Amino acid sequence: MADRPGSTGARRRAGAGWRRPGLAYLLLLPALLLELLVHLVPMAVGVWMSFRELTQFFIRNWSAAPWAGLRNYKVAVDVDSAIGAALLRSLWITLAYALLVVVGSWLLGFVAALLLQRPMRNRGLLRTLFLVPYALPAYAAVIAWNFLLQRDTGMLNHLLVDNLHLTDDRAFWLLGDRSFVAVVLVSVWRHWPFAFLIIMAGMQNIPTELYEAAAIDGAGPGQQIRRVTLPMLRPVTLVLVLVLFLWTFNDFTTPFVLFGAATPEQADLISVHIYQSSFVTWNFGLGSAMSVLLLLFLLLLTAGYLLLTSRRRRRAV
């Protein structure tokens, strides 16, 4: 029997309906507070520091640092000065680094996912082995690469010179021009398993009927990849490329652990460059201004990427 509008049961259900949204917000409150403490508060402090002449003389009392206004930003973007030119050069190096890592990681992940898509012997073991670089702690993995890339005792030079006899000279992989190649190699090794995992999940969602229909129409393996696999993976690829780009562009662990605080000029990624501007020269105001500019640059780049991909998606529909 249904309750009357003014009955106790109806009032209880109405009260429960009003309490449920409040309970949901209450349960979200700890996560919001944690997000506020971990991300938003340091970000706000960094923006505040960028408007101050916060140098080594005011470390004990940050509030006493003189107001600088936009002076730190002007110094950072002045490409005619040594500081601005070095920051611009670091930006170009980081862009090249991020693009190479994203392309290399995606290609390796796609090839590995394609090879393991069909049933084969020991497929589960190979999948596990492919994910090992992604599961390893970043610090331990990069330290291992640091030993592998040593000039005299590194295994890479030992393999190239002593075993394969491809060259007679032992290369300096952590110095000079080859340092950029080294950091790209290590970063691709670290990130391609994530691309493999995402692409493999995307391939498993492609209906097998599409491949069967393509085979009936006479499409070979290459045409099936070009006409079926790649178009169906486009939504996954768009998100994966953006995530990989943001990860690699902000990557600090790989270059810092690989080279230490004295990063070679050829591998002067912007994350390490900002660290050196802040904690080596003790100019936290300038370093904070560089960080804010980097944040704005990535926000604009991300917004442009999302706008471009959304337009292409609408045209395709």
C-alpha positions in Angstrom: 0.0 0.0 0.0 1.5 3.4 -1.0 2.2 5.9 1.7 0.2 9.1 1.9 2.0 12.3 1.0 2.0 13.5 4.6 2.9 10.1 6.2 6.0 9.3 8.1 7.4 6.9 5.5 7.1 9.6 2.8 8.8 12.2 5.0 11.7 9.7 5.7 12.2 9.0 2.0 12.2 12.7 1.2 14.7 13.4 4.0 16.9 10.5 2.7 16.7 12.0 -0.8 17.9 15.4 0.5 20.7 13.8 2.6 22.2 11.7 -0.1 23.8 14.6 -2.1 25.1 16.1 1.1 26.6 12.7 2.1 28.3 12.4 -1.3 29.9 15.9 -1.0 30.9 14.9 2.6 32.7 11.8 1.3 34.5 13.8 -1.4 35.7 16.4 1.1 38.8 14.5 2.3 40.0 14.0 -1.3 39.3 17.6 -2.1 41.3 18.8 0.9 44.2 16.5 0.1 44.2 17.8 -3.5 44.2 21.3 -2.1 47.1 20.6 0.1 49.2 18.6 -2.3 48.7 20.6 -5.6 46.8 23.9 -5.3 48.5 25.3 -2.2 52.1 24.8 -3.5 50.9 26.1 -6.9 49.6 29.3 -5.3 52.8 29.7 -3.2 54.8 29.3 -6.4 52.9 32.0 -8.2 53.4 34.3 -5.1 57.1 33.6 -5.2 57.3 34.5 -8.9 56.4 38.1 -8.0 59.1 38.4 -5.4 62.9 38.8 -5.4 63.3 35.7 -3.4 67.0 35.0 -3.3 69.4 33.4 -0.9 69.2 36.4 1.3 65.6 35.9 2.2 65.3 32.2 2.6 64.8 32.4 6.3 62.1 35.0 6.0 60.2 34.7 2.6 57.7 37.4 3.4 60.5 40.0 3.7 61.5 39.4 0.0 61.0 42.7 -2.0 58.2 42.9 -4.4 59.4 42.3 -8.0 56.2 42.6 -10.0 56.7 41.2 -13.5 60.5 41.6 -13.4 61.2 37.9 -13.1 59.0 37.2 -16.0 60.6 39.8 -18.1 64.1 38.3 -17.4 62.8 34.8 -18.3 61.3 35.8 -21.6 64.1 38.2 -22.7 65.8 36.1 -25.3 68.5 38.8 -25.8 69.8 38.1 -22.3 71.8 35.1 -21.3 69.0 33.8 -19.0 66.2 34.1 -21.5 68.3 32.6 -24.4 69.3 29.7 -22.2 65.6 29.1 -21.2 64.5 29.2 -24.9 67.2 26.8 -25.9 66.1 24.5 -23.1 62.6 24.7 -24.3 63.5 23.6 -27.8 65.6 20.8 -26.5 62.7 19.7 -24.3 60.3 19.8 -27.3 62.6 17.7 -29.4 63.0 15.3 -26.5 59.3 15.0 -25.8 58.4 14.4 -29.5 61.1 11.7 -30.0 60.1 9.9 -26.8 56.4 10.0 -27.6 56.9 8.8 -31.2 59.4 6.1 -30.1 57.2 4.9 -27.2 54.1 4.8 -29.4 55.8 2.9 -32.2 57.4 0.3 -29.8 54.1 -0.1 -27.9 52.1 -0.5 -31.1 54.5 -3.1 -32.6 54.6 -5.1 -29.4 50.8 -5.0 -29.0 50.3 -6.0 -32.6 52.7 -9.0 -32.2 51.0 -10.2 -29.0 47.4 -9.6 -30.2 47.1 -13.0 -31.8 47.2 -16.2 -29.6 50.7 -17.5 -29.4 52.8 -19.6 -27.0 54.1 -17.9 -23.8 52.1 -14.7 -24.7 51.3 -14.1 -21.0 55.0 -14.3 -20.1 56.0 -11.9 -22.9 53.3 -9.4 -21.7 54.7 -9.6 -18.2 58.3 -9.1 -19.4 57.3 -6.1 -21.6 55.8 -4.4 -18.5 58.9 -4.8 -16.4 60.4 -1.3 -17.2 57.1 0.3 -16.3 56.8 -1.6 -13.0 60.4 -0.8 -11.9 60.9 2.2 -9.6 62.1 5.1 -11.8 65.1 5.9 -9.6 66.4 2.3 -9.6 65.8 1.9 -13.4 67.7 5.1 -14.3 70.5 4.3 -11.9 70.9 1.0 -13.7 71.1 2.8 -17.1 73.7 5.2 -15.6 75.9 2.2 -15.0 75.2 0.7 -18.4 76.1 4.0 -20.2 79.5 4.5 -18.4 82.4 5.0 -20.9 84.9 2.6 -19.5 82.8 0.1 -17.5 79.4 0.4 -19.1 77.9 -2.6 -20.8 76.8 -0.7 -23.9 80.3 0.3 -24.9 81.5 -3.2 -24.0 78.9 -4.7 -26.3 79.6 -2.2 -29.2 83.4 -2.2 -29.0 84.5 -5.6 -27.5 81.7 -7.9 -28.7 80.3 -6.6 -31.9 83.4 -4.6 -33.0 81.2 -1.9 -34.5 83.6 0.9 -33.4 87.0 1.3 -31.9 86.3 4.2 -29.6 84.4 4.1 -26.4 81.8 6.8 -26.5 80.9 9.3 -23.8 77.2 8.6 -23.6 76.7 10.8 -20.5 78.6 13.8 -21.9 78.5 15.9 -25.0 76.3 15.4 -28.0 75.5 11.7 -27.2 73.9 12.8 -23.8 70.7 13.8 -25.7 70.6 10.4 -27.4 71.1 8.7 -24.0 68.3 10.5 -22.2 65.9 9.8 -25.1 66.9 6.2 -25.1 66.3 5.8 -21.4 63.0 7.7 -21.4 61.7 5.6 -24.3 62.7 2.4 -22.4 60.7 3.7 -19.4 57.6 4.8 -21.2 57.0 2.4 -24.0 55.4 -0.3 -21.8 52.7 2.2 -20.8 52.0 2.8 -24.5 52.0 -1.0 -25.0 49.5 -1.5 -22.2 47.1 1.2 -23.5 47.3 0.2 -27.1 46.9 -3.5 -26.3 43.7 -2.7 -24.3 42.4 -0.6 -27.3 43.1 -3.4 -29.7 41.2 -5.9 -27.6 38.1 -3.7 -28.0 38.2 -3.9 -31.8 35.6 -6.3 -33.1 37.0 -9.3 -34.9 34.2 -9.1 -37.4 35.9 -6.0 -38.9 39.1 -8.0 -39.6 37.0 -10.9 -41.1 35.1 -8.5 -43.3 38.4 -6.9 -44.5 39.9 -10.3 -45.2 36.9 -11.3 -47.2 37.2 -8.0 -49.3 40.8 -9.1 -50.1 42.7 -6.8 -47.6 46.1 -8.2 -46.5 47.7 -7.8 -43.1 49.2 -4.4 -43.9 45.9 -3.1 -45.3 44.0 -4.4 -42.3 46.4 -2.5 -40.0 46.1 0.7 -42.1 42.3 0.5 -42.7 41.0 -1.1 -39.5 43.5 -1.1 -36.6 44.8 2.4 -36.8 41.4 4.1 -37.4 39.8 2.2 -34.5 42.8 3.1 -32.3 42.5 6.8 -33.0 40.6 7.8 -29.8 43.0 5.8 -27.7 46.0 7.3 -29.6 44.8 10.8 -29.1 44.7 10.5 -25.3 47.8 8.4 -25.1 49.9 10.9 -27.1 48.7 13.8 -24.9 49.5 11.9 -21.7 52.9 10.8 -22.9 53.8 14.3 -24.0 52.9 15.8 -20.7 54.7 13.2 -18.8 57.9 13.5 -20.8 57.9 17.2 -21.0 57.7 17.5 -17.2 60.1 14.6 -16.7 62.7 15.5 -14.0 63.7 12.1 -12.6 65.2 10.7 -15.8 67.7 13.5 -16.6 68.5 14.4 -13.0 69.3 10.8 -11.9 71.1 10.0 -15.2 73.3 13.1 -15.3 73.2 14.5 -11.8 73.0 18.2 -11.0 75.5 19.0 -13.8 73.4 18.2 -16.8 75.1 18.6 -20.2 74.0 21.5 -22.4 72.8 19.0 -25.1 70.4 17.4 -22.6 69.4 20.5 -20.7 65.7 19.7 -20.3 63.5 22.5 -19.0 62.6 20.7 -15.7 66.3 20.4 -14.8 66.9 23.9 -16.1 64.3 25.4 -13.7 65.7 23.3 -10.9 69.2 24.7 -11.5 67.8 28.3 -11.7 66.1 27.8 -8.4 68.3 25.6 -6.2 71.8 26.1 -7.7 71.7 29.9 -8.2 69.3 30.3 -5.3 67.0 32.6 -7.2 63.7 31.1 -6.3 61.7 34.1 -7.6 63.1 33.6 -11.1 62.7 29.8 -10.9 59.1 30.2 -9.9 58.4 32.6 -12.8 59.9 30.0 -15.2 57.6 27.3 -13.6 54.5 29.5 -14.1 55.5 30.2 -17.7 56.0 26.5 -18.2 52.5 25.8 -16.7 50.9 28.4 -19.0 52.7 27.0 -22.0 51.5 23.4 -21.3 48.0 24.6 -20.7 47.9 26.5 -24.0 49.4 23.5 -25.8 47.0 21.1 -24.3 44.0 23.3 -25.0 45.2 23.7 -28.7 45.7 20.0 -29.0 42.2 19.2 -27.6 40.6 21.8 -29.8 42.3 20.5 -32.9 41.4 16.9 -32.2 37.8 17.7 -31.4 37.5 19.6 -34.7 38.9 16.6 -36.6 36.5 14.3 -34.8 33.5 16.5 -35.8 34.6 16.6 -39.4 35.0 12.8 -39.4 31.5 12.4 -38.1 
